[in-house]
Each structure stands twice: as structure tokens, then as C-alpha cells.
């Protein structure tokens, strides 16, 4: 009886572990920085990157359309929390009964869970997994269809009260950008915005390629020491988990300089990337996709900050920030 009870306990714990670490999370490190903000922007590290200096076109043409926020949608976190609470309560109750802790109901001890409960748990696990998977695929497909058809979200129409404030903020950000660029040109007359944007594009592909190979040594000169340590640490984590992040069909739609400033003898430039790609993670042993999709593209907007010692010196990536 005792051995049978502990077998049932182990089964419940295994299902609980599978639910919370494989079914509900379903998020793995994706592309460089894992889709999160990291690194340092000097004194502006605690300030979100400017976003209004280089607005998206209101009616983008097919070669240069606006991009939506990355999938999955925010509701997925709420769904995982709700389902986690429900399933945690159910599994916790079954665990206590299997251990014989239900004496408050006047029983001598729990009889554990039977075949019906096991089948029920399995059906619930599969249902949660299927629901989340279909929800993500539908959201990605809808966003991709809208962009390919050249449709955009309804434009925001500010009220009279907020119009003046938003206009002043935009004007101030544009002035701050031009002032920062002028300081950089003073110390480096050869600086050219177009060449810098091309350099950012090249570095973007080089760093993403190194990340996919889980080895940042080849692009270490393109990263600050802090960013090199962060990204290589993420790559090592993938190696330990025997996973590989695949990045395919990368298409960068636009590269815009949105911030420029100098501090402590260093130049800083923040660039906004609009891009889409196939971003998925596979098990290194089996080749099975454990997160993401081989067929549904992911769209994202990121801010990459590059820094260098003032003057005609090489640029290095110092931070990656996600769009708010």
C-alpha cells in the first residue's frame, strides 16, 4: 500500500513538472538577447529609447511595411497564469489525497488517484498545449497576412489637449538627435549616417549568425565586454539544454537612427530595427521544434545602441532594448 501510494505521488509530481516547465512556459531564448532588453546605454540605461524621431510611414508600401509587436500576444501570459493556478490547485489536491492528508473530511487516508484521473490530467495537458499552440499560430498568421496586404492598424488621433504636448515632445527628440549627431561630426568629420546604417545592418546579420551558432567569439570585437558576456552566457545556456535557436529568412525592413549623444568621452547611437524572420528553437538531439515555428514568421521592433570612444573609432553593440 505504501509503495503504491508513493508511485502515485511520483506520477503526480511528474505531471506537475511537465505542465509548468514544458507545456505552460513554452518560451525559450529566441534570437540575440532572447527577446528581452539587456546591456548598457550609459546614463540613459534607465530611459526607454526614443521612438518618435523616426515614425513609421502611415501607408507603407509592400517593400517597406510597418511591423507589429512580436508574438505571442500579451494575453498568453494571463492564460498561463490562470491555467497554472487551476491545474496547480487540482494537482495539489490530488497530491495531498495520495499522501493521505485528507483527514479533515473524516477519511482514514487518501486512496490516491486512479486511471480516470490520470486520463483526465493527460487530456487537460494536451488541451492546454493545443490551445496555446493554435492561438500563437493564428496570431502570427493574422499579423503576417495584414502586413503582406499592406494594411495597417488604425492611426492614433490625439486630442486637442494632448496634441501640443506630443508635438513638443517629438520636436524636442528631433532636436536632441540633431544635436547629438552634430557633436559626433565635430569629433569625426568622416562620420556619415548612411554608412553607419549600412554598418549596423552588417553587424546585425553577423551577430545574429554568431548567436545561431552559439559561439560569439567571431564577433567579440563588435560587442562591448558586457554584451559579449551576456550573449555568450545565453548561448552557453542553450548548449547546456542541448537546444539550438534557428534564425532563417531574416528580412530587415528599416534601420533608423533615433538617438545620438556623447558622455564620458564616448559616442552613443541608438538604432531602431524593424525586421521579421523565422525564429524557432530545436532539440539538438532529435531536431524537434520545442518553441517557435518553422513556417510562421515573427516580426519584431528592437533598439540597438552602439558606442565607441569619441573620434574615428570602431563601433560596438552596448545594449538591446525591446519596443514598449
C-alpha positions as CSV (number, residue, x, y, z in Angstrom):
1,X,0.0,0.0,0.0
2,X,2.8,2.4,1.0
3,X,4.8,1.6,-2.2
4,X,1.7,2.1,-4.4
5,X,0.9,5.4,-2.7
6,X,4.4,6.8,-3.4
7,X,4.2,5.6,-7.1
8,X,1.1,7.7,-7.5
9,X,2.8,10.6,-5.8
10,X,5.7,10.4,-8.2
11,X,3.3,10.3,-11.1
12,X,1.5,13.5,-9.9
13,X,4.8,15.3,-9.4
14,X,6.0,14.3,-12.9
15,X,2.8,15.6,-14.4
16,X,3.1,18.8,-12.4
17,X,6.7,19.3,-13.6
18,X,5.8,18.6,-17.2
19,X,2.9,21.1,-17.1
20,X,4.8,24.0,-15.7
21,X,8.2,23.5,-17.4
22,X,7.2,22.2,-20.8
23,X,3.6,23.0,-21.6
24,X,2.8,26.3,-20.0
25,X,6.1,28.2,-20.3
26,X,6.8,27.3,-24.0
27,X,9.2,30.3,-24.2
28,X,12.8,29.7,-25.0
29,X,15.7,32.0,-25.7
30,X,14.9,33.5,-29.1
31,X,17.3,35.5,-31.3
32,X,20.0,37.6,-29.8
33,X,19.2,38.8,-26.2
34,X,16.3,36.3,-26.1
35,X,13.8,38.9,-27.0
36,X,14.5,40.9,-23.8
37,X,16.3,44.2,-23.0
38,X,19.9,43.9,-21.9
39,X,23.2,45.9,-21.9
40,X,24.0,49.5,-21.0
41,X,23.1,52.8,-22.6
42,X,25.3,54.9,-20.4
43,X,23.4,57.4,-18.4
44,X,20.3,56.6,-20.5
45,X,20.2,53.0,-19.4
46,X,17.1,53.6,-17.3
47,X,15.4,55.7,-20.0
48,X,13.4,54.0,-22.8
49,X,14.8,54.7,-26.3
50,X,13.2,57.5,-28.2
51,X,10.5,56.3,-30.7
52,X,9.0,59.4,-32.3
53,X,12.1,60.7,-34.1
54,X,11.7,58.3,-37.0
55,X,8.0,57.5,-37.3
56,X,6.7,54.6,-39.4
57,X,5.1,55.6,-42.7
58,X,1.3,55.9,-42.4
59,X,0.6,53.8,-45.5
60,X,3.6,51.5,-46.1
61,X,4.3,50.0,-49.5
62,X,4.8,46.3,-49.7
63,X,8.6,46.5,-49.7
64,X,8.6,48.7,-46.5
65,X,5.6,47.9,-44.4
66,X,5.2,48.5,-40.7
67,X,5.7,45.7,-38.3
68,X,3.6,44.6,-35.4
69,X,4.7,43.6,-32.0
70,X,6.3,40.1,-31.6
71,X,4.1,37.1,-30.9
72,X,2.9,35.6,-28.6
73,X,0.2,38.2,-27.7
74,X,0.2,39.5,-24.1
75,X,-2.9,37.5,-23.3
76,X,-0.8,34.3,-23.3
77,X,0.8,35.3,-20.0
78,X,-2.6,35.8,-18.4
79,X,-3.8,32.5,-19.8
80,X,-0.7,30.7,-18.4
81,X,-1.3,32.3,-15.0
82,X,-4.9,31.3,-14.9
83,X,-4.4,27.7,-16.1
84,X,-1.3,27.4,-13.8
85,X,-3.5,28.3,-10.8
86,X,-6.3,25.9,-11.8
87,X,-4.1,23.0,-12.6
88,X,-1.8,23.7,-9.6
89,X,-4.8,23.5,-7.3
90,X,-6.1,20.3,-8.9
91,X,-2.8,18.6,-8.8
92,X,-2.0,19.8,-5.3
93,X,-5.3,18.4,-4.1
94,X,-4.6,15.1,-5.7
95,X,-1.1,15.0,-4.2
96,X,-2.4,15.6,-0.7
97,X,-5.0,12.9,-1.1
98,X,-2.5,10.5,-2.5
99,X,-0.3,11.1,0.6
100,X,-3.3,10.5,2.9
101,X,-3.6,14.1,4.1
102,X,-7.4,14.5,3.5
103,X,-8.3,13.5,7.1
104,X,-10.2,16.7,7.6
105,X,-13.0,15.1,5.6
106,X,-13.3,12.2,8.0
107,X,-11.3,9.8,5.9
108,X,-8.6,7.5,7.2
109,X,-6.4,8.4,4.3
110,X,-6.4,9.1,0.6
111,X,-6.7,6.3,-1.9
112,X,-4.6,8.2,-4.4
113,X,-5.5,8.8,-8.0
114,X,-6.9,6.3,-10.4
115,X,-6.9,5.6,-14.1
116,X,-9.7,8.1,-14.7
117,X,-7.8,10.9,-13.0
118,X,-4.7,10.1,-15.0
119,X,-6.6,10.2,-18.3
120,X,-8.3,13.5,-17.2
121,X,-4.9,15.1,-16.4
122,X,-3.5,13.9,-19.7
123,X,-6.5,15.4,-21.6
124,X,-6.1,18.7,-19.8
125,X,-2.4,18.9,-20.6
126,X,-3.0,18.2,-24.2
127,X,-5.8,20.7,-24.4
128,X,-3.7,23.5,-22.8
129,X,-0.8,22.7,-25.2
130,X,-3.1,22.6,-28.3
131,X,-4.9,25.8,-27.3
132,X,-1.7,27.8,-26.8
133,X,-0.1,26.5,-30.0
134,X,-3.2,27.3,-32.1
135,X,-3.5,30.7,-30.5
136,X,0.1,31.6,-31.3
137,X,-0.1,30.3,-34.9
138,X,-3.4,32.2,-35.5
139,X,-1.9,35.5,-34.2
140,X,1.3,35.2,-36.2
141,X,-0.6,34.3,-39.4
142,X,-3.0,37.2,-39.0
143,X,-0.2,39.7,-38.5
144,X,1.7,38.4,-41.5
145,X,-1.4,38.5,-43.7
146,X,-2.1,42.1,-42.7
147,X,1.4,43.2,-43.5
148,X,1.6,41.4,-46.8
149,X,-1.7,43.1,-47.9
150,X,-0.3,46.5,-46.9
151,X,-2.9,47.1,-44.2
152,X,-2.1,49.0,-41.0
153,X,-3.6,49.5,-37.6
154,X,-5.9,52.5,-37.2
155,X,-3.8,55.6,-36.6
156,X,-3.9,57.2,-33.3
157,X,-5.7,60.6,-33.3
158,X,-4.5,62.7,-30.3
159,X,-7.0,65.0,-28.6
160,X,-6.6,68.8,-28.6
161,X,-5.2,68.6,-25.1
162,X,-2.5,66.1,-25.9
163,X,-1.6,67.3,-29.4
164,X,0.5,70.2,-28.3
165,X,2.4,68.0,-25.7
166,X,3.1,65.2,-28.2
167,X,4.2,67.7,-30.8
168,X,6.6,69.4,-28.4
169,X,8.0,66.0,-27.3
170,X,8.6,65.0,-30.9
171,X,10.3,68.3,-31.7
172,X,12.5,68.0,-28.6
173,X,13.5,64.5,-29.5
174,X,14.4,65.5,-33.1
175,X,16.4,68.5,-31.8
176,X,18.2,66.2,-29.3
177,X,19.0,63.8,-32.2
178,X,20.4,66.5,-34.4
179,X,22.4,68.0,-31.6
180,X,23.9,64.6,-30.8
181,X,24.8,64.0,-34.4
182,X,26.4,67.4,-34.8
183,X,28.7,66.6,-31.7
184,X,29.7,63.3,-33.3
185,X,30.5,65.0,-36.6
186,X,32.7,67.6,-34.9
187,X,34.9,64.9,-33.4
188,X,34.7,62.7,-36.5
189,X,34.2,64.7,-39.8
190,X,34.2,61.4,-41.8
191,X,31.0,60.2,-40.0
192,X,28.2,59.5,-42.4
193,X,24.7,58.5,-41.3
194,X,24.1,56.3,-44.4
195,X,27.4,54.4,-43.9
196,X,26.6,54.0,-40.3
197,X,23.2,52.5,-41.0
198,X,24.8,50.1,-43.5
199,X,27.4,49.1,-40.8
200,X,24.5,48.5,-38.4
201,X,22.8,46.2,-40.9
202,X,26.0,44.2,-41.4
203,X,26.7,43.9,-37.7
204,X,23.0,42.9,-37.2
205,X,23.4,39.9,-39.5
206,X,26.9,39.0,-38.2
207,X,25.8,39.0,-34.6
208,X,22.6,37.1,-35.3
209,X,24.6,34.4,-37.2
210,X,27.1,34.0,-34.4
211,X,24.2,33.7,-31.9
212,X,22.6,30.9,-34.0
213,X,25.9,29.1,-33.9
214,X,26.1,29.6,-30.1
215,X,29.6,31.0,-30.4
216,X,30.1,34.7,-30.1
217,X,33.9,34.6,-30.4
218,X,33.9,35.5,-34.0
219,X,32.1,38.8,-33.3
220,X,33.6,39.6,-30.0
221,X,35.1,42.8,-31.4
222,X,31.6,44.0,-32.4
223,X,30.4,43.8,-28.8
224,X,31.2,45.6,-25.5
225,X,32.6,43.3,-22.8
226,X,29.2,43.5,-21.0
227,X,27.2,42.5,-24.1
228,X,29.7,39.8,-25.0
229,X,29.4,38.3,-21.6
230,X,25.5,38.4,-21.6
231,X,25.0,37.0,-25.1
232,X,27.7,34.3,-24.7
233,X,26.1,33.3,-21.4
234,X,22.7,32.9,-23.1
235,X,24.4,30.8,-25.8
236,X,26.0,28.6,-23.1
237,X,22.6,28.1,-21.6
238,X,21.3,26.8,-24.9
239,X,24.2,24.4,-25.1
240,X,23.6,23.0,-21.6
241,X,19.9,22.5,-22.5
242,X,21.0,20.9,-25.8
243,X,19.0,23.3,-27.8
244,X,19.7,25.4,-30.9
245,X,18.0,28.6,-31.9
246,X,17.4,28.7,-35.7
247,X,17.1,32.1,-37.4
248,X,16.0,31.9,-41.1
249,X,14.7,34.2,-43.8
250,X,15.8,37.4,-41.9
251,X,14.4,40.5,-43.6
252,X,15.3,43.9,-42.1
253,X,12.6,46.3,-43.3
254,X,14.1,49.6,-41.9
255,X,17.1,50.9,-39.9
256,X,16.6,54.3,-38.3
257,X,18.9,56.3,-36.1
258,X,16.7,57.6,-33.3
259,X,19.1,58.8,-30.6
260,X,22.7,60.3,-30.6
261,X,24.6,61.7,-27.7
262,X,28.1,61.9,-26.1
263,X,29.1,61.3,-22.5
264,X,32.3,60.4,-20.6
265,X,34.4,60.5,-23.7
266,X,32.1,58.1,-25.6
267,X,29.7,58.4,-28.6
268,X,26.4,56.7,-28.4
269,X,24.0,56.0,-31.2
270,X,20.7,54.1,-30.9
271,X,19.2,52.5,-34.0
272,X,15.7,51.1,-34.4
273,X,15.3,47.9,-36.4
274,X,12.1,46.7,-37.9
275,X,12.5,43.1,-39.1
276,X,10.9,39.7,-39.5
277,X,12.3,36.2,-39.6
278,X,11.6,32.6,-38.9
279,X,12.7,32.2,-35.3
280,X,12.4,28.7,-33.7
281,X,14.3,26.5,-31.2
282,X,15.0,22.8,-31.8
283,X,16.2,20.0,-29.7
284,X,19.8,19.3,-30.6
285,X,19.4,15.6,-30.3
286,X,16.1,14.9,-32.0
287,X,15.7,18.0,-34.2
288,X,12.2,18.5,-32.9
289,X,10.9,22.1,-32.6
290,X,10.5,23.0,-28.9
291,X,9.4,26.6,-29.4
292,X,8.6,29.0,-32.2
293,X,7.6,28.0,-35.7
294,X,9.3,26.9,-38.9
295,X,6.6,28.4,-41.1
296,X,5.1,31.4,-39.3
297,X,7.4,34.5,-39.4
298,X,8.0,36.6,-36.3
299,X,8.0,40.3,-36.5
300,X,9.9,42.5,-34.1
301,X,11.0,46.0,-33.3
302,X,14.2,46.4,-31.4
303,X,16.6,49.3,-30.4
304,X,20.3,48.5,-30.7
305,X,22.7,51.0,-29.1
306,X,26.2,51.2,-30.4
307,X,29.1,53.0,-28.6
308,X,32.7,53.9,-29.2
309,X,35.5,56.2,-27.9
310,X,34.9,59.7,-29.3
311,X,36.5,60.0,-32.7
312,X,37.0,57.8,-35.7
313,X,37.0,54.6,-33.8
314,X,35.1,51.2,-34.3
315,X,31.5,50.9,-33.0
316,X,30.5,48.2,-30.6
317,X,27.0,47.0,-29.6
318,X,26.4,48.0,-26.0
319,X,22.6,47.4,-25.5
320,X,19.5,45.9,-27.0
321,X,16.1,47.2,-25.9
322,X,12.7,45.9,-26.8
323,X,10.0,48.3,-28.0
324,X,7.5,49.2,-25.4
